[in-house]
Each structure stands twice: as structure tokens, then as C-alpha cells.
């Protein structure tokens, strides 16, 4: 039997929804949780009358903001000691310095856009804390990203139900909407990476062709 997210939501209820969004927003083990699908489907179920939208929207928003805050303070506490361990294969000071420079320049955009990128959104607040990103700046973009992600996707699910609820098996199309949202959220980062590193990419390709 396939995984049924509607059944998960109806079984977990409001407390379960809060816990899942909270965990995925800033706890290490939360990266595998189905946040996007959960929000869209919750909106769809609210349209069906199974959930109260007036309860759902603030509940999910608060869960997302609190989760990112926990991730930030966790990273702030344990991040620097880990990255200062030069002998570690994963945690090196040069990686911390590179992340610190990135967050100083792009931290706000990263926090907002990462909300729409599965797996990445769990670790972005942790890294922000580890590189000592100013908390007030982090909190501002945390609130903005949390609002766009939770309120935006939940209302999108509600709108999908309102517009296409008569379509048989509309719930099965949720994943298509999610893929589109993920692609749009990653597009700015891909464009930035292309502009930043295109010369190095072309040089590496030319070197490989010359050596062939």
C-alpha cells in the first residue's frame, strides 16, 4: 500500500501537523519529512472541510518559525566547536569561513528560498547559527520565509481544491505542483551559480577537451 498523506494528516491532527513542520524546519532528523506535500494537502483538506483554515494557518506558521529558531540556536551553540576541529573530515574551519562569507552576502535570500527546498531547509537555519549570523536579521527572514512557505502553500492547496476539487483524484497531482514549486525556488540559486562560476566551468570543459 502506498503512502497516504491525507490519512497521515487526518490521523495526526493539528498537533501532528505542528510537530512535523516544527521538526522539518530545524531539527537534524526532520530532513526526510514531507513538508511541502503536507502543507498543500492540509490546504486541500481544509477546503474539504476536514480542517479549520483559521486554526491551520497560524498553527503552521508558528511551527515553522519556532523550528527555524531552534535550528539557529542549536547551530550557534554546537557549530563553531565542530568546525574548529581541523582533523575532522566534514567539519573544517575553512568551510565555516566560506559559509560565513556566503551568509554575510546572501543569507537573507538563502533562508527564504531554502524554505521551498526539501532537505536544504532543515539545515539552513543550523548553518546560519553556526556562522553567527546576526539574530535579528535571521529572525526577520525566518518570519518572511516561514510565512511564504506555510501560508502560501497551504492557501495554494486550498485554492487548488476550490478550483479543481471536482477533478477525480486531484490529491494525486499534488506532487506535480510541489516539483514546480521546488524548481521555481531553486531557479534563482541556479542562475546565480551559473553567473558566478560559468567562466570556471567553461575553462574546465576546454581543458578536458584539449586533453582528450
Buried (B, 14 or more C-beta within 10 A) or exposed (E): EEEEBBEBBBEBEBEBBBBBBBBBBBBEEBBEBBBBBBBBBBBBBBBEEEBEBEEBBEBBBBBBBBBBBBBBBBBBEEBBEBBEEEEEEEBBEEBBEEBBEEBEEBBBBBBBBBBBBBEBBBBBBBBBBBBBBEBEBBBBBBBBBBBBBBBBBBBBBBEBBEEEEEEEEBBEEBBEBBEEBBEEBBEEBEEEEEEEEEEEEEEEEEEEEEEE
